[in-house]
Amino acid sequence: MKVDPATSPDVAALPAADADKTKHVGGRIKAIRTARRISLRQLADMIGTTASFISQLERNLSGASASTLMRIAAALDLGINDLFEQTDGGFHKVLTRADRPLLPISHGCRKTLLSRRPIHEFEVYSGDFDVGGSTGNDAYTHGGKHEMFVVLKGTVELTLADERFTMNEGDSIEYATSTPHRTVNIGKTPAQVLWIIAPPTSGAAELNQYTPGQGSQPGGQK
C-alpha cells in the first residue's frame, strides 16, 4: 500500500474484519465530494491533508483513521455514520426546521441558516421577527455581492442607505450587500423573511456562530 508520508499519522490499512463495512467509504466520499463540486485539493485543504491521500482513500488504496474520517464528514457537512450508509436516497438531505442552525438571538429577531455547509454558489437565511424586532440598531454591510430579500409573512421596513421601504407578505427586493441595510418589524404580528445571497459572503468565522440543530427554539435574530 502506498502511504503519503505527509499524512501517515492519519492513514490506516483497511482491516480485513471491517472490509464489508468500509469497502464503500472511499466511493461514497468521492460521490458526495463531486456532487458538491469540491475538488480533491479543496477537501484536502479543509481537513489538513493532501490531495494524493484523498485520491488514494477514494480508490480504496488506503484506509483512514477514525479522526480523519470525522474531519472528512465534518467538511462535507455529514455525520460520520453518513459515510458508511448505503441508501437509495442519494446524497440530498432534508434540513428540517428543527435542525436549522441558529444564530444567538438578539433584538427580537431569530436568524437561522438554511444552506448546508460547505456553502458554494449561494447562501440562504431565514429571519423570524417579534413585533418591533430588528436586525440591530444600525445598518450593516457584508462584502459586495448580490442579495435578494423576501418577506414571507408580516410587514417590515427595510432601510437601504437613505431609502426606506415598507414591505408586506410576498414582496421582494434586490440590492448589493455593500449597501447599508437594516430590517425592522413594523407590523402588529410576527414577521418572517428570507435573505438569499450570491455568491456567499459569510466565512467560517461567521458560520461557526450558528448553533447546529437549534432552529426550533422560540425567539429570534438575523
Buried (B, 14 or more C-beta within 10 A) or exposed (E): EEBBEBBEEBBBEBEEEEEEEBEBBBEBBBBBBEEBEBEBEBBBEBBEBBBBBBBBBBEBBBBBEEEBBBBBBBBBBBEEEBBBEEEEEEBEEEBEEEBBBBBEBBBBBBBBBBBBBBBBEBBBBBBBBBEEBBBBEEBEEBBEBBBBBBBBBBBBBBBBEEEEEEBEBEBEBEBEBBBEBBBBBBBEEBBBBBBBBBEBBBEEEBBEEBBEEBBEBEBBBB
